[in-house]
Amino acid sequence: MKPEPNHARAIRSRLAHIDRTLTLIERIAIEGERGVIHETTPLPPEQARDVAAAVAEARRRIESLRHVLGLARDVLPGEQAIGGLCAFLWEAVVETHAKYLDGYGRVPDELRDILDPAVDELEGILDRVHDAARRR
C-alpha cells in the first residue's frame, strides 16, 4: 500500500528519527559516550548484545514497513545532516546566555561576565562547524 504523499513524508520522517535514535542507543550500549561535560558508560557485554539484538530487530521491522509502504530510502548528504544538527544546537547555545537564565533567578554579574563571552565564542565555533560542513 502506498500512502498519500503527506502521510508518506510524515511516516518516513518519524521512522528516520526512530532509526537515528536506535543507532545512538546501540552505540551507547556498546561503546558508551565520553564528552567534555558528560559521560555515559557502556553496558556490560551481555546487556549490550541484548540491546544490539533488539535494535537489529527494530531495524528489520522498519525496513519491512518501508518496503510494504513503498517508502524511498532517504540519503541525506552529510552537510545537510550537520546543518540541521547545528541549527538545533544553536538554540541551546544561545539560550545559555545569562539573560535567558534570569528566569531562574537573577544571574550575578560575575557569572554573566564569564558566561556570555564563552557562549558568544561557542556560537562562533558552531558557525565554523556549519560553514566547514557546507563548504564545497
C-alpha positions as CSV (number, residue, x, y, z in Angstrom):
1,M,0.0,0.0,0.0
2,K,1.4,3.4,-1.0
3,P,0.3,6.2,1.4
4,E,-0.6,9.7,0.2
5,P,2.5,11.9,-0.1
6,N,1.8,13.9,3.1
7,H,1.4,10.7,5.1
8,A,4.5,9.2,3.4
9,R,6.6,12.2,4.4
10,A,5.4,12.1,8.0
11,I,5.9,8.3,8.3
12,R,9.3,8.5,6.7
13,S,10.4,11.3,8.9
14,R,9.3,9.5,12.1
15,L,10.9,6.3,11.0
16,A,14.1,8.1,10.2
17,H,14.0,9.7,13.7
18,I,13.5,6.2,15.3
19,D,16.3,4.7,13.2
20,R,18.7,7.5,14.2
21,T,17.8,7.2,17.8
22,L,18.2,3.4,17.7
23,T,21.7,3.9,16.2
24,L,22.6,6.2,19.1
25,I,21.1,3.7,21.7
26,E,23.2,0.9,20.2
27,R,26.4,2.9,20.2
28,I,25.9,3.9,23.8
29,A,25.1,0.3,24.8
30,I,28.3,-1.0,23.2
31,E,30.8,1.9,23.4
32,G,29.3,4.5,25.8
33,E,29.9,8.2,25.2
34,R,32.5,10.5,26.5
35,G,32.0,14.2,26.2
36,V,33.7,17.1,28.0
37,I,30.8,17.6,30.4
38,H,29.1,14.3,30.4
39,E,29.9,10.6,30.1
40,T,27.7,7.6,29.6
41,T,29.2,4.3,30.4
42,P,28.6,1.3,28.1
43,L,26.5,-1.6,29.2
44,P,28.0,-4.9,30.4
45,P,28.7,-7.1,27.3
46,E,25.7,-9.4,27.8
47,Q,23.3,-6.4,28.1
48,A,24.9,-4.7,25.2
49,R,24.4,-7.8,23.0
50,D,20.7,-7.9,24.0
51,V,20.3,-4.2,23.2
52,A,22.0,-4.7,19.8
53,A,19.8,-7.7,19.0
54,A,16.7,-5.7,19.9
55,V,17.9,-2.7,17.8
56,A,18.6,-5.1,14.9
57,E,15.0,-6.5,15.2
58,A,13.6,-3.0,15.2
59,R,15.6,-2.1,12.1
60,R,14.3,-5.2,10.3
61,R,10.7,-4.1,11.2
62,I,11.3,-0.6,10.0
63,E,12.8,-1.9,6.8
64,S,9.8,-4.2,6.3
65,L,7.4,-1.3,6.9
66,R,9.4,0.9,4.5
67,H,9.2,-1.8,1.8
68,V,5.4,-2.5,2.3
69,L,4.6,1.2,2.2
70,G,6.9,1.8,-0.8
71,L,8.8,4.5,1.1
72,A,12.0,5.7,-0.5
73,R,15.2,5.3,1.4
74,D,16.5,8.8,2.2
75,V,20.1,9.5,1.6
76,L,20.9,12.8,3.4
77,P,24.2,14.5,2.5
78,G,26.4,14.9,5.5
79,E,26.4,18.7,5.1
80,Q,22.6,18.8,5.4
81,A,22.6,16.5,8.5
82,I,25.3,18.6,10.1
83,G,23.5,21.8,9.2
84,G,20.3,20.5,10.9
85,L,22.2,19.5,14.0
86,C,23.9,22.8,14.1
87,A,20.6,24.6,13.9
88,F,19.2,22.5,16.8
89,L,22.4,23.2,18.8
90,W,22.4,26.9,18.0
91,E,19.2,27.4,20.1
92,A,20.7,25.6,23.1
93,V,23.9,27.7,22.8
94,V,22.0,31.0,22.5
95,E,19.8,30.1,25.5
96,T,22.8,29.6,27.7
97,H,23.4,33.4,27.7
98,A,22.8,34.9,31.1
99,K,19.7,36.9,30.0
100,Y,17.9,33.6,29.3
101,L,18.9,32.2,32.7
102,D,17.5,35.2,34.5
103,G,14.2,33.3,34.6
104,Y,15.8,31.0,37.1
105,G,16.7,34.0,39.3
106,R,19.0,37.0,38.7
107,V,22.3,35.9,37.3
108,P,25.2,37.6,39.2
109,D,27.3,40.0,37.2
110,E,30.4,37.9,37.8
111,L,28.8,34.8,36.3
112,R,27.3,36.9,33.4
113,D,30.8,38.3,32.7
114,I,32.2,34.7,32.5
115,L,29.3,33.1,30.7
116,D,28.3,35.5,28.0
117,P,31.7,35.8,26.3
118,A,32.2,32.0,26.4
119,V,28.7,31.5,24.9
120,D,29.5,34.1,22.2
121,E,32.6,32.1,21.4
122,L,30.7,28.8,21.2
123,E,28.2,30.5,18.8
124,G,31.2,31.4,16.5
125,I,32.6,27.9,16.7
126,L,29.3,26.3,15.9
127,D,29.1,28.7,12.9
128,R,32.5,27.4,11.8
129,V,31.4,23.8,12.1
130,H,28.4,24.6,10.0
131,D,30.4,26.5,7.4
132,A,33.0,23.8,7.2
133,A,30.4,21.2,6.6
134,R,28.7,23.3,3.9
135,R,32.0,24.2,2.1
136,R,32.5,22.6,-1.3
